[in-house]
């Protein structure tokens, strides 16, 4: 039987994987993916705790996090495409050398 502890361990593992991805961040696209992993890990935790306590508040928070993540991806990918068209790379080191 799967308990709340199993879900929280899964949440911690996914969060750690996402955190390592954010800390390495050499590619802007991988930074977006890592951020999505972080947000989904938090969603799993919210939904698991919400189900354990029989309250829908955690599921409601997860729904709003999904909505925020979708808007983040839409805006982020638009900026990513624009940056790639201008510079030909999505490397984050090239972002530090912006020309004004």
KOLGU-4560 file (N, C-alpha, C; in nm, 3 decimals, padded with zeros to 5 digits):
<recs>
<n_xx: 00.084 n_yy: -00.118 n_zz: 00.000 ca_xx: 00.000 ca_yy: 00.000 ca_zz: 00.000 c_xx: 00.088 c_yy: 00.125 c_zz: 00.000 mol: A seq: 1 type: UNK>
<n_xx: 00.052 n_yy: 00.220 n_zz: -00.082 ca_xx: 00.128 ca_yy: 00.345 ca_zz: -00.092 c_xx: 00.075 c_yy: 00.443 c_zz: 00.012 mol: A seq: 2 type: UNK>
<n_xx: 00.166 n_yy: 00.494 n_zz: 00.093 ca_xx: 00.126 ca_yy: 00.585 ca_zz: 00.200 c_xx: 00.170 c_yy: 00.727 c_zz: 00.166 mol: A seq: 3 type: UNK>
<n_xx: 00.140 n_yy: 00.818 n_zz: 00.257 ca_xx: 00.180 ca_yy: 00.957 ca_zz: 00.240 c_xx: 00.332 c_yy: 00.971 c_zz: 00.237 mol: A seq: 4 type: UNK>
<n_xx: 00.401 n_yy: 00.889 n_zz: 00.312 ca_xx: 00.547 ca_yy: 00.894 ca_zz: 00.316 c_xx: 00.607 c_yy: 00.865 c_zz: 00.178 mol: A seq: 5 type: UNK>
<n_xx: 00.551 n_yy: 00.770 n_zz: 00.107 ca_xx: 00.600 ca_yy: 00.739 ca_zz: -00.027 c_xx: 00.587 c_yy: 00.861 c_zz: -00.120 mol: A seq: 6 type: UNK>
<n_xx: 00.473 n_yy: 00.927 n_zz: -00.113 ca_xx: 00.454 ca_yy: 01.045 ca_zz: -00.196 c_xx: 00.549 c_yy: 01.158 c_zz: -00.158 mol: A seq: 7 type: UNK>
<n_xx: 00.572 n_yy: 01.176 n_zz: -00.028 ca_xx: 00.662 ca_yy: 01.283 ca_zz: 00.015 c_xx: 00.807 c_yy: 01.253 c_zz: -00.021 mol: A seq: 8 type: UNK>
<n_xx: 00.846 n_yy: 01.125 n_zz: -00.020 ca_xx: 00.981 ca_yy: 01.089 ca_zz: -00.065 c_xx: 00.994 c_yy: 01.116 c_zz: -00.215 mol: A seq: 9 type: UNK>
<n_xx: 00.892 n_yy: 01.080 n_zz: -00.292 ca_xx: 00.892 ca_yy: 01.109 ca_zz: -00.435 c_xx: 00.901 c_yy: 01.260 c_zz: -00.460 mol: A seq: 10 type: UNK>
<n_xx: 00.827 n_yy: 01.337 n_zz: -00.381 ca_xx: 00.831 ca_yy: 01.482 ca_zz: -00.392 c_xx: 00.971 c_yy: 01.535 c_zz: -00.364 mol: A seq: 11 type: UNK>
<n_xx: 01.034 n_yy: 01.484 n_zz: -00.259 ca_xx: 01.169 ca_yy: 01.530 ca_zz: -00.224 c_xx: 01.270 c_yy: 01.494 c_zz: -00.333 mol: A seq: 12 type: UNK>
<n_xx: 01.258 n_yy: 01.374 n_zz: -00.390 ca_xx: 01.350 ca_yy: 01.334 ca_zz: -00.496 c_xx: 01.333 c_yy: 01.420 c_zz: -00.621 mol: A seq: 13 type: UNK>
<n_xx: 01.209 n_yy: 01.442 n_zz: -00.662 ca_xx: 01.184 ca_yy: 01.526 ca_zz: -00.779 c_xx: 01.230 c_yy: 01.670 c_zz: -00.755 mol: A seq: 14 type: UNK>
<n_xx: 01.207 n_yy: 01.720 n_zz: -00.634 ca_xx: 01.251 ca_yy: 01.855 ca_zz: -00.603 c_xx: 01.402 c_yy: 01.866 c_zz: -00.607 mol: A seq: 15 type: UNK>
<n_xx: 01.471 n_yy: 01.764 n_zz: -00.556 ca_xx: 01.618 ca_yy: 01.764 ca_zz: -00.559 c_xx: 01.670 c_yy: 01.759 c_zz: -00.703 mol: A seq: 16 type: UNK>
<n_xx: 01.606 n_yy: 01.679 n_zz: -00.788 ca_xx: 01.647 ca_yy: 01.672 ca_zz: -00.929 c_xx: 01.626 c_yy: 01.808 c_zz: -00.996 mol: A seq: 17 type: UNK>
<n_xx: 01.513 n_yy: 01.869 n_zz: -00.971 ca_xx: 01.486 ca_yy: 02.001 ca_zz: -01.028 c_xx: 01.582 c_yy: 02.107 c_zz: -00.976 mol: A seq: 18 type: UNK>
<n_xx: 01.616 n_yy: 02.099 n_zz: -00.849 ca_xx: 01.708 ca_yy: 02.196 ca_zz: -00.790 c_xx: 01.848 c_yy: 02.183 c_zz: -00.848 mol: A seq: 19 type: UNK>
<n_xx: 01.893 n_yy: 02.059 n_zz: -00.871 ca_xx: 02.023 ca_yy: 02.038 ca_zz: -00.934 c_xx: 02.020 c_yy: 02.094 c_zz: -01.076 mol: A seq: 20 type: UNK>
<n_xx: 01.911 n_yy: 02.075 n_zz: -01.147 ca_xx: 01.899 ca_yy: 02.129 ca_zz: -01.282 c_xx: 01.902 c_yy: 02.280 c_zz: -01.285 mol: A seq: 21 type: UNK>
<n_xx: 01.838 n_yy: 02.344 n_zz: -01.187 ca_xx: 01.840 ca_yy: 02.490 ca_zz: -01.181 c_xx: 01.979 c_yy: 02.540 c_zz: -01.145 mol: A seq: 22 type: UNK>
<n_xx: 02.049 n_yy: 02.471 n_zz: -01.058 ca_xx: 02.182 ca_yy: 02.514 ca_zz: -01.016 c_xx: 02.284 c_yy: 02.499 c_zz: -01.129 mol: A seq: 23 type: UNK>
<n_xx: 02.270 n_yy: 02.398 n_zz: -01.213 ca_xx: 02.364 ca_yy: 02.377 ca_zz: -01.325 c_xx: 02.339 c_yy: 02.477 c_zz: -01.437 mol: A seq: 24 type: UNK>
<n_xx: 02.220 n_yy: 02.504 n_zz: -01.471 ca_xx: 02.165 ca_yy: 02.599 ca_zz: -01.568 c_xx: 02.261 c_yy: 02.651 c_zz: -01.673 mol: A seq: 25 type: UNK>
<n_xx: 02.307 n_yy: 02.566 n_zz: -01.760 ca_xx: 02.389 ca_yy: 02.612 ca_zz: -01.871 c_xx: 02.306 c_yy: 02.642 c_zz: -01.994 mol: A seq: 26 type: UNK>
<n_xx: 02.190 n_yy: 02.584 n_zz: -02.003 ca_xx: 02.103 ca_yy: 02.601 ca_zz: -02.119 c_xx: 01.970 c_yy: 02.656 c_zz: -02.070 mol: A seq: 27 type: UNK>
<n_xx: 01.919 n_yy: 02.757 n_zz: -02.137 ca_xx: 01.796 ca_yy: 02.820 ca_zz: -02.093 c_xx: 01.676 c_yy: 02.726 c_zz: -02.101 mol: A seq: 28 type: UNK>
<n_xx: 01.674 n_yy: 02.640 n_zz: -02.200 ca_xx: 01.565 ca_yy: 02.544 ca_zz: -02.213 c_xx: 01.567 c_yy: 02.443 c_zz: -02.098 mol: A seq: 29 type: UNK>
<n_xx: 01.685 n_yy: 02.400 n_zz: -02.059 ca_xx: 01.695 ca_yy: 02.307 ca_zz: -01.946 c_xx: 01.657 c_yy: 02.375 c_zz: -01.815 mol: A seq: 30 type: UNK>
<n_xx: 01.679 n_yy: 02.505 n_zz: -01.806 ca_xx: 01.635 ca_yy: 02.580 ca_zz: -01.688 c_xx: 01.484 c_yy: 02.579 c_zz: -01.679 mol: A seq: 31 type: UNK>
<n_xx: 01.416 n_yy: 02.596 n_zz: -01.793 ca_xx: 01.270 ca_yy: 02.587 ca_zz: -01.793 c_xx: 01.221 c_yy: 02.448 c_zz: -01.751 mol: A seq: 32 type: UNK>
<n_xx: 01.285 n_yy: 02.345 n_zz: -01.805 ca_xx: 01.247 ca_yy: 02.208 ca_zz: -01.769 c_xx: 01.267 c_yy: 02.182 c_zz: -01.620 mol: A seq: 33 type: UNK>
<n_xx: 01.378 n_yy: 02.230 n_zz: -01.567 ca_xx: 01.407 ca_yy: 02.209 ca_zz: -01.425 c_xx: 01.306 c_yy: 02.282 c_zz: -01.337 mol: A seq: 34 type: UNK>
<n_xx: 01.266 n_yy: 02.401 n_zz: -01.380 ca_xx: 01.165 ca_yy: 02.475 ca_zz: -01.306 c_xx: 01.032 c_yy: 02.401 c_zz: -01.307 mol: A seq: 35 type: UNK>
<n_xx: 00.998 n_yy: 02.342 n_zz: -01.419 ca_xx: 00.875 ca_yy: 02.263 ca_zz: -01.428 c_xx: 00.881 c_yy: 02.141 c_zz: -01.336 mol: A seq: 36 type: UNK>
<n_xx: 00.996 n_yy: 02.078 n_zz: -01.327 ca_xx: 01.011 ca_yy: 01.964 ca_zz: -01.236 c_xx: 00.993 c_yy: 02.009 c_zz: -01.092 mol: A seq: 37 type: UNK>
<n_xx: 01.048 n_yy: 02.125 n_zz: -01.057 ca_xx: 01.030 ca_yy: 02.178 ca_zz: -00.922 c_xx: 00.882 c_yy: 02.203 c_zz: -00.892 mol: A seq: 38 type: UNK>
<n_xx: 00.813 n_yy: 02.268 n_zz: -00.985 ca_xx: 00.672 ca_yy: 02.298 ca_zz: -00.963 c_xx: 00.587 c_yy: 02.171 c_zz: -00.956 mol: A seq: 39 type: UNK>
<n_xx: 00.616 n_yy: 02.072 n_zz: -01.039 ca_xx: 00.541 ca_yy: 01.947 ca_zz: -01.034 c_xx: 00.568 c_yy: 01.869 c_zz: -00.906 mol: A seq: 40 type: UNK>
<n_xx: 00.690 n_yy: 01.878 n_zz: -00.854 ca_xx: 00.720 ca_yy: 01.813 ca_zz: -00.726 c_xx: 00.636 c_yy: 01.874 c_zz: -00.614 mol: A seq: 41 type: UNK>
<n_xx: 00.626 n_yy: 02.006 n_zz: -00.615 ca_xx: 00.543 ca_yy: 02.073 ca_zz: -00.514 c_xx: 00.396 c_yy: 02.035 c_zz: -00.531 mol: A seq: 42 type: UNK>
<n_xx: 00.352 n_yy: 02.025 n_zz: -00.656 ca_xx: 00.213 ca_yy: 01.984 ca_zz: -00.681 c_xx: 00.184 c_yy: 01.845 c_zz: -00.626 mol: A seq: 43 type: UNK>
<n_xx: 00.276 n_yy: 01.752 n_zz: -00.646 ca_xx: 00.256 ca_yy: 01.617 ca_zz: -00.593 c_xx: 00.245 c_yy: 01.620 c_zz: -00.441 mol: A seq: 44 type: UNK>
<n_xx: 00.330 n_yy: 01.699 n_zz: -00.378 ca_xx: 00.324 ca_yy: 01.712 ca_zz: -00.233 c_xx: 00.193 c_yy: 01.771 c_zz: -00.185 mol: A seq: 45 type: UNK>
<n_xx: 00.149 n_yy: 01.878 n_zz: -00.250 ca_xx: 00.022 ca_yy: 01.941 ca_zz: -00.212 c_xx: -00.095 c_yy: 01.845 c_zz: -00.227 mol: A seq: 46 type: UNK>
<n_xx: -00.101 n_yy: 01.776 n_zz: -00.339 ca_xx: -00.214 ca_yy: 01.685 ca_zz: -00.363 c_xx: -00.210 c_yy: 01.566 c_zz: -00.268 mol: A seq: 47 type: UNK>
<n_xx: -00.092 n_yy: 01.514 n_zz: -00.239 ca_xx: -00.081 ca_yy: 01.399 ca_zz: -00.148 c_xx: -00.125 c_yy: 01.437 c_zz: -00.007 mol: A seq: 48 type: UNK>
<n_xx: -00.078 n_yy: 01.550 n_zz: 00.041 ca_xx: -00.117 ca_yy: 01.594 ca_zz: 00.176 c_xx: -00.264 c_yy: 01.629 c_zz: 00.180 mol: A seq: 49 type: UNK>
<n_xx: -00.314 n_yy: 01.690 n_zz: 00.073 ca_xx: -00.456 ca_yy: 01.722 ca_zz: 00.065 c_xx: -00.542 c_yy: 01.596 c_zz: 00.069 mol: A seq: 50 type: UNK>
<n_xx: -00.501 n_yy: 01.493 n_zz: -00.002 ca_xx: -00.576 ca_yy: 01.367 ca_zz: -00.001 c_xx: -00.567 c_yy: 01.300 c_zz: 00.135 mol: A seq: 51 type: UNK>
<n_xx: -00.452 n_yy: 01.308 n_zz: 00.199 ca_xx: -00.433 ca_yy: 01.245 ca_zz: 00.329 c_xx: -00.523 c_yy: 01.307 c_zz: 00.435 mol: A seq: 52 type: UNK>
<n_xx: -00.537 n_yy: 01.440 n_zz: 00.431 ca_xx: -00.621 ca_yy: 01.507 ca_zz: 00.530 c_xx: -00.766 c_yy: 01.519 c_zz: 00.487 mol: A seq: 53 type: UNK>
<n_xx: -00.798 n_yy: 01.481 n_zz: 00.365 ca_xx: -00.936 ca_yy: 01.489 ca_zz: 00.318 c_xx: -00.983 c_yy: 01.631 c_zz: 00.291 mol: A seq: 54 type: UNK>
<n_xx: -00.890 n_yy: 01.719 n_zz: 00.259 ca_xx: -00.921 ca_yy: 01.859 ca_zz: 00.233 c_xx: -00.882 c_yy: 01.891 c_zz: 00.089 mol: A seq: 55 type: UNK>
<n_xx: -00.959 n_yy: 01.976 n_zz: 00.023 ca_xx: -00.932 ca_yy: 02.008 ca_zz: -00.116 c_xx: -00.843 c_yy: 02.131 c_zz: -00.135 mol: A seq: 56 type: UNK>
<n_xx: -00.794 n_yy: 02.188 n_zz: -00.026 ca_xx: -00.714 ca_yy: 02.310 ca_zz: -00.036 c_xx: -00.583 c_yy: 02.285 c_zz: -00.112 mol: A seq: 57 type: UNK>
<n_xx: -00.516 n_yy: 02.176 n_zz: -00.084 ca_xx: -00.392 ca_yy: 02.144 ca_zz: -00.154 c_xx: -00.413 c_yy: 02.121 c_zz: -00.301 mol: A seq: 58 type: UNK>
<n_xx: -00.524 n_yy: 02.060 n_zz: -00.337 ca_xx: -00.555 ca_yy: 02.038 ca_zz: -00.478 c_xx: -00.585 c_yy: 02.170 c_zz: -00.548 mol: A seq: 59 type: UNK>
<n_xx: -00.646 n_yy: 02.263 n_zz: -00.476 ca_xx: -00.673 ca_yy: 02.395 ca_zz: -00.531 c_xx: -00.542 c_yy: 02.471 c_zz: -00.555 mol: A seq: 60 type: UNK>
<n_xx: -00.449 n_yy: 02.463 n_zz: -00.460 ca_xx: -00.319 ca_yy: 02.526 ca_zz: -00.478 c_xx: -00.245 c_yy: 02.464 c_zz: -00.597 mol: A seq: 61 type: UNK>
<n_xx: -00.254 n_yy: 02.334 n_zz: -00.610 ca_xx: -00.188 ca_yy: 02.266 ca_zz: -00.723 c_xx: -00.247 c_yy: 02.313 c_zz: -00.855 mol: A seq: 62 type: UNK>
<n_xx: -00.377 n_yy: 02.334 n_zz: -00.859 ca_xx: -00.440 ca_yy: 02.384 ca_zz: -00.981 c_xx: -00.386 c_yy: 02.522 c_zz: -01.018 mol: A seq: 63 type: UNK>
<n_xx: -00.372 n_yy: 02.610 n_zz: -00.920 ca_xx: -00.318 ca_yy: 02.743 ca_zz: -00.948 c_xx: -00.171 c_yy: 02.739 c_zz: -00.988 mol: A seq: 64 type: UNK>
<n_xx: -00.096 n_yy: 02.647 n_zz: -00.930 ca_xx: 00.045 ca_yy: 02.633 ca_zz: -00.967 c_xx: 00.055 c_yy: 02.585 c_zz: -01.112 mol: A seq: 65 type: UNK>
<n_xx: -00.032 n_yy: 02.496 n_zz: -01.153 ca_xx: -00.033 ca_yy: 02.450 ca_zz: -01.292 c_xx: -00.066 c_yy: 02.566 c_zz: -01.386 mol: A seq: 66 type: UNK>
<n_xx: -00.160 n_yy: 02.651 n_zz: -01.347 ca_xx: -00.194 ca_yy: 02.767 ca_zz: -01.430 c_xx: -00.077 c_yy: 02.863 c_zz: -01.441 mol: A seq: 67 type: UNK>
<n_xx: -00.008 n_yy: 02.888 n_zz: -01.331 ca_xx: 00.108 ca_yy: 02.977 ca_zz: -01.333 c_xx: 00.220 c_yy: 02.915 c_zz: -01.416 mol: A seq: 68 type: UNK>
<n_xx: 00.240 n_yy: 02.784 n_zz: -01.405 ca_xx: 00.345 ca_yy: 02.717 ca_zz: -01.482 c_xx: 00.314 c_yy: 02.723 c_zz: -01.632 mol: A seq: 69 type: UNK>
<n_xx: 00.189 n_yy: 02.712 n_zz: -01.669 ca_xx: 00.153 ca_yy: 02.720 ca_zz: -01.811 c_xx: 00.181 c_yy: 02.859 c_zz: -01.866 mol: A seq: 70 type: UNK>
<n_xx: 00.148 n_yy: 02.962 n_zz: -01.790 ca_xx: 00.177 ca_yy: 03.097 ca_zz: -01.838 c_xx: 00.326 c_yy: 03.125 c_zz: -01.840 mol: A seq: 71 type: UNK>
<n_xx: 00.400 n_yy: 03.069 n_zz: -01.745 ca_xx: 00.546 ca_yy: 03.084 ca_zz: -01.743 c_xx: 00.609 c_yy: 03.020 c_zz: -01.865 mol: A seq: 72 type: UNK>
<n_xx: 00.560 n_yy: 02.904 n_zz: -01.903 ca_xx: 00.612 ca_yy: 02.836 ca_zz: -02.021 c_xx: 00.580 c_yy: 02.915 c_zz: -02.148 mol: A seq: 73 type: UNK>
<n_xx: 00.460 n_yy: 02.968 n_zz: -02.157 ca_xx: 00.421 ca_yy: 03.043 ca_zz: -02.277 c_xx: 00.508 c_yy: 03.168 c_zz: -02.295 mol: A seq: 74 type: UNK>
<n_xx: 00.525 n_yy: 03.245 n_zz: -02.189 ca_xx: 00.606 ca_yy: 03.365 ca_zz: -02.198 c_xx: 00.753 c_yy: 03.329 c_zz: -02.215 mol: A seq: 75 type: UNK>
<n_xx: 00.799 n_yy: 03.231 n_zz: -02.139 ca_xx: 00.940 ca_yy: 03.192 ca_zz: -02.145 c_xx: 00.981 c_yy: 03.137 c_zz: -02.280 mol: A seq: 76 type: UNK>
<n_xx: 00.897 n_yy: 03.055 n_zz: -02.340 ca_xx: 00.931 ca_yy: 03.001 ca_zz: -02.471 c_xx: 00.927 c_yy: 03.108 c_zz: -02.580 mol: A seq: 77 type: UNK>
<n_xx: 00.838 n_yy: 03.204 n_zz: -02.565 ca_xx: 00.837 ca_yy: 03.316 ca_zz: -02.659 c_xx: 00.966 c_yy: 03.396 c_zz: -02.651 mol: A seq: 78 type: UNK>
<n_xx: 01.011 n_yy: 03.423 n_zz: -02.529 ca_xx: 01.138 ca_yy: 03.494 ca_zz: -02.512 c_xx: 01.256 c_yy: 03.409 c_zz: -02.559 mol: A seq: 79 type: UNK>
<n_xx: 01.248 n_yy: 03.280 n_zz: -02.536 ca_xx: 01.354 ca_yy: 03.190 ca_zz: -02.579 c_xx: 01.367 c_yy: 03.189 c_zz: -02.731 mol: A seq: 80 type: UNK>
<n_xx: 01.257 n_yy: 03.183 n_zz: -02.803 ca_xx: 01.259 ca_yy: 03.184 ca_zz: -02.948 c_xx: 01.315 c_yy: 03.317 c_zz: -02.999 mol: A seq: 81 type: UNK>
<n_xx: 01.275 n_yy: 03.427 n_zz: -02.938 ca_xx: 01.327 ca_yy: 03.557 ca_zz: -02.977 c_xx: 01.478 c_yy: 03.565 c_zz: -02.953 mol: A seq: 82 type: UNK>
<n_xx: 01.523 n_yy: 03.517 n_zz: -02.838 ca_xx: 01.667 ca_yy: 03.519 ca_zz: -02.807 c_xx: 01.745 c_yy: 03.431 c_zz: -02.904 mol: A seq: 83 type: UNK>
<n_xx: 01.690 n_yy: 03.315 n_zz: -02.939 ca_xx: 01.759 ca_yy: 03.226 ca_zz: -03.032 c_xx: 01.769 c_yy: 03.288 c_zz: -03.172 mol: A seq: 84 type: UNK>
<n_xx: 01.663 n_yy: 03.357 n_zz: -03.216 ca_xx: 01.667 ca_yy: 03.421 ca_zz: -03.347 c_xx: 01.772 c_yy: 03.531 c_zz: -03.352 mol: A seq: 85 type: UNK>
<n_xx: 01.790 n_yy: 03.601 n_zz: -03.243 ca_xx: 01.885 ca_yy: 03.712 ca_zz: -03.242 c_xx: 02.030 c_yy: 03.665 c_zz: -03.225 mol: A seq: 86 type: UNK>
<n_xx: 02.053 n_yy: 03.562 n_zz: -03.145 ca_xx: 02.190 ca_yy: 03.524 ca_zz: -03.110 c_xx: 02.231 c_yy: 03.387 c_zz: -03.162 mol: A seq: 87 type: UNK>
<n_xx: 02.137 n_yy: 03.304 n_zz: -03.200 ca_xx: 02.170 ca_yy: 03.171 ca_zz: -03.251 c_xx: 02.209 c_yy: 03.072 c_zz: -03.142 mol: A seq: 88 type: UNK>
<n_xx: 02.184 n_yy: 03.105 n_zz: -03.017 ca_xx: 02.220 ca_yy: 03.017 ca_zz: -02.906 c_xx: 02.125 c_yy: 03.041 c_zz: -02.790 mol: A seq: 89 type: UNK>
<n_xx: 02.105 n_yy: 02.937 n_zz: -02.709 ca_xx: 02.025 ca_yy: 02.952 ca_zz: -02.588 c_xx: 02.112 c_yy: 02.932 c_zz: -02.464 mol: A seq: 90 type: UNK>
<n_xx: 02.241 n_yy: 02.952 n_zz: -02.481 ca_xx: 02.336 ca_yy: 02.937 ca_zz: -02.371 c_xx: 02.321 c_yy: 03.055 c_zz: -02.276 mol: A seq: 91 type: UNK>
<n_xx: 02.315 n_yy: 03.028 n_zz: -02.146 ca_xx: 02.296 ca_yy: 03.134 ca_zz: -02.050 c_xx: 02.421 c_yy: 03.222 c_zz: -02.034 mol: A seq: 92 type: UNK>
<n_xx: 02.536 n_yy: 03.173 n_zz: -02.069 ca_xx: 02.655 ca_yy: 03.256 ca_zz: -02.060 c_xx: 02.650 c_yy: 03.370 c_zz: -02.159 mol: A seq: 93 type: UNK>
<n_xx: 02.580 n_yy: 03.352 n_zz: -02.271 ca_xx: 02.567 ca_yy: 03.460 ca_zz: -02.368 c_xx: 02.469 c_yy: 03.567 c_zz: -02.318 mol: A seq: 94 type: UNK>
<n_xx: 02.384 n_yy: 03.534 n_zz: -02.224 ca_xx: 02.293 ca_yy: 03.633 ca_zz: -02.167 c_xx: 02.367 c_yy: 03.735 c_zz: -02.082 mol: A seq: 95 type: UNK>
<n_xx: 02.479 n_yy: 03.697 n_zz: -02.026 ca_xx: 02.555 ca_yy: 03.789 ca_zz: -01.940 c_xx: 02.627 c_yy: 03.895 c_zz: -02.020 mol: A seq: 96 type: UNK>
<n_xx: 02.641 n_yy: 03.875 n_zz: -02.148 ca_xx: 02.713 ca_yy: 03.970 ca_zz: -02.234 c_xx: 02.617 c_yy: 04.045 c_zz: -02.325 mol: A seq: 97 type: UNK>
<n_xx: 02.510 n_yy: 04.097 n_zz: -02.270 ca_xx: 02.412 ca_yy: 04.171 ca_zz: -02.350 c_xx: 02.472 c_yy: 04.304 c_zz: -02.396 mol: A seq: 98 type: UNK>
<n_xx: 02.438 n_yy: 04.340 n_zz: -02.515 ca_xx: 02.486 ca_yy: 04.467 ca_zz: -02.570 c_xx: 02.372 c_yy: 04.566 c_zz: -02.565 mol: A seq: 99 type: UNK>
<n_xx: 02.397 n_yy: 04.684 n_zz: -02.512 ca_xx: 02.290 ca_yy: 04.782 ca_zz: -02.496 c_xx: 02.297 c_yy: 04.896 c_zz: -02.589 mol: A seq: 100 type: UNK>
</recs>
